[in-house]
Amino acid sequence: MRIETERLIIRNFVMTDRDDLGEYMLQRVNKEFESYPDFCTDKMDDEIKYRSGSQEFFAIELKDEHKVIGNIYLGVRDFNSKELGYVLNENFHLRGYGSEAAKAVVQWAFSQGVHRVYAECTPLNMASWKTMEKIGLRREAELRQNISFHKDEADNPIYWDTYIYAALSTDDI
Ligand SMILES: CC(C)(COP(=O)(O)OP(=O)(O)OC[C@H]1O[C@@H](n2cnc3c(N)ncnc32)[C@H](O)[C@@H]1OP(=O)(O)O)[C@@H](O)C(=O)NCCC(=O)NCCS
């Protein structure tokens, strides 16, 4: 796939995106909201190979500089739905790129016949749910203490709530 917005190109990953991918993936190590195993330079070759063949991860490229500054995830789910996710290189936050890319991808998904796009995040991740709201996804639920990625000093799970946001293809987004 390939989508152009005012400032971005959203497209499949290619092997030459390896260093740009590594740059923002390495920034994510020990991040508060992450639930994945830590990333490291040894994993870069496998990661770019995986993403280059993926139809769920898409690179966000700056049109002017041809630099990949992050990715959009559009995971295949049951009942003609997709789960949306996104991450940007932190040097490029708060310039509207996240919402520009996410909106274009959701509109593209609907143009391809997808029925529903949804996204989940903790209420603590304001950047994430503000981005969902900015592109027109609607908050449908707040699940109470349904997940736990971290433990406290006494080794007890720290439970987080989850917001679920979604849009239907019939919504005006
Ligand atoms: C989520 C993310 C992609 C947003 O990208 P971005 O380009 O900085 O977002 P935008 O500039 O398009 O901003 C979108 C909205 O979110 C708000 N926002 C962005 N970052 C924010 C922050 N740290 N705190 C509060 N609001 C924030 C913006 O103000 C804007 O809302 P507004 O126009 O109504 O004011 C980026 O913060 C990121 O990569 N975070 C780390 C990865 C992550 O948490 N992904 C989601 C996992 S569920």
The ligand as an ORCA input file, in Angstrom:
! r2SCAN-3c Opt
* xyz 0 1
  C       0.860      8.728     20.201
  C       1.810      9.461     19.247
  C       1.993      8.631     17.960
  C       1.190     10.838     18.900
  O       1.939     11.428     17.848
  P       2.085     13.008     17.662
  O       2.503     13.244     16.257
  O       2.937     13.573     18.726
  O       0.574     13.495     17.872
  P      -0.091     14.789     17.219
  O       0.915     15.895     17.175
  O      -0.761     14.413     15.950
  O      -1.164     15.157     18.328
  C      -2.460     14.579     18.353
  C      -3.206     15.096     19.566
  O      -2.653     14.532     20.766
  C      -2.215     15.555     21.639
  N      -0.974     15.077     22.263
  C       0.094     14.539     21.645
  N       1.047     14.229     22.545
  C       0.559     14.593     23.749
  C       1.065     14.507     25.058
  N       2.285     13.996     25.311
  N       0.299     14.964     26.087
  C      -0.943     15.461     25.855
  N      -1.498     15.564     24.607
  C      -0.738     15.124     23.574
  C      -1.977     16.759     20.744
  O      -2.041     17.955     21.481
  C      -3.093     16.614     19.726
  O      -4.332     17.000     20.255
  P      -4.988     18.456     19.993
  O      -4.739     18.815     18.575
  O      -6.418     18.219     20.311
  O      -4.280     19.358     20.925
  C       3.207      9.707     19.927
  O       3.000     10.400     21.131
  C       3.953      8.415     20.224
  O       4.635      7.872     19.353
  N       3.875      7.910     21.482
  C       4.594      6.720     21.896
  C       3.975      5.457     21.358
  C       2.583      5.228     21.884
  O       2.291      5.480     23.056
  N       1.709      4.703     21.002
  C       0.333      4.373     21.348
  C       0.276      3.074     22.073
  S      -1.398      2.712     22.597
*
